[in-house]
Amino acid sequence: MSSDPEQSTECCSDLRAKFDDWKARAEKSVREEPVKTAGLAFVAGIFLTVLPVGAILAAIVRIALALLRPALLILGIIKIVDEYDRRK
């Protein structure tokens, strides 16, 4: 990661511009087609209510933690080999 404040400010302004564009498009859609937008919001609400979000997040965390140990082991081996090569 870069610690250049100018670059991070530039990145944040890009994200802000994208968010503002998305917000403007959403507002335009709501004004032009309110029934369609309300229907989509209703369907999304039902989908999120029915969807077992907690179970999905728990599964993702379990998988990430299961993969963490082998990844750390591989990184450790790589570091040992690099140190060995450097001292050779």
Secondary structure, DSSP 8 states (H G I E B T S, - for coil): ----HHHHHHHHHHHHHHHHHHHHHHHHHHHH-HHHHHHHHHHHHHHHHHS-HHHHHHHHHHHHHHHHHHHHHHHHHHHHHHHHHHH-
